[in-house]
Amino acid sequence: MIRDGTQYLLMAPHMLLVAGIPLMLVVLAVNMLGDAVRDKLDVKSNK
């Protein structure tokens, strides 16, 4: 969807954003989940 929207970027930028923003949010959520799991399982933690 992002690749298809690049040809219309100047005419209709919302086409690229409709696919790009959810993708960015999924990547951010997975990254934050991974950080939380790493913090929970860290045996070298001083807590």
TORDREN-571722 format. One record per residue (C-alpha): residue in one letter; x, y, z. Coordinates in steps of 0.25 Angstrom, whole numbers, plus 2048, in hexadecimal, padded with zeros to 3 digits. Layout:
REM residues N
[pt A, [X, Y, Z]] ...
END
This chain:
REM residues 47
[pt M, [800, 800, 800]] [pt I, [80B, 80A, 803]] [pt R, [812, 807, 7F6]] [pt D, [805, 809, 7EE]] [pt G, [803, 816, 7F5]] [pt T, [811, 81C, 7F2]] [pt Q, [80C, 81F, 7E4]] [pt Y, [801, 828, 7E9]] [pt L, [809, 82E, 7F5]] [pt L, [808, 83C, 7F0]] [pt M, [7F9, 83B, 7EC]] [pt A, [7F4, 833, 7F7]] [pt P, [7FD, 832, 803]] [pt H, [7F3, 82B, 80C]] [pt M, [7F4, 81E, 803]] [pt L, [802, 81C, 809]] [pt L, [7FF, 820, 817]] [pt V, [7F3, 817, 818]] [pt A, [7FD, 80B, 816]] [pt G, [809, 812, 81D]] [pt I, [804, 816, 82A]] [pt P, [7FE, 808, 82E]] [pt L, [80B, 802, 82A]] [pt M, [813, 80C, 832]] [pt L, [809, 809, 83E]] [pt V, [80B, 7FA, 83D]] [pt V, [81A, 7FB, 83D]] [pt L, [81A, 805, 849]] [pt A, [811, 7FB, 851]] [pt V, [81A, 7EF, 84E]] [pt N, [826, 7F7, 852]] [pt M, [820, 7FC, 85F]] [pt L, [81B, 7EE, 862]] [pt G, [829, 7E8, 85F]] [pt D, [82F, 7F3, 869]] [pt A, [825, 7EF, 874]] [pt V, [828, 7E0, 872]] [pt R, [837, 7E3, 873]] [pt D, [836, 7EB, 87F]] [pt K, [82D, 7E0, 886]] [pt L, [837, 7D5, 882]] [pt D, [844, 7DC, 885]] [pt V, [84C, 7D5, 890]] [pt K, [856, 7DF, 892]] [pt S, [84C, 7E9, 896]] [pt N, [84F, 7F0, 8A4]] [pt K, [840, 7F0, 8A8]] 
END
